[in-house]
Amino acid sequence: MLNSGDKMPPVSLLDDEGKTVSTTDLVGAPLVLWFYPKDDTPG
C-alpha cells in the first residue's frame, strides 16, 4: 500500500486504441489515475 508522499510504482495499461502506455512514458506530463468500483456494484 502506498502512503502519502510515496513515489508511484511504474504502471502499464492499455489505452482506448489497445496500445500499451506506461506511467514512465508520462514523466513530466500531468497524470490523473482514476479508479472506480466495477459497474453496477454498490459503492
Residue pairs with C-beta under 8 A, 6 or more apart in sequence:
2 8
8 23
10 22
10 23
10 24
11 22
11 23
11 33
12 20
12 21
12 22
12 23
13 20
13 21
14 20
14 21
15 21
23 31
37 43
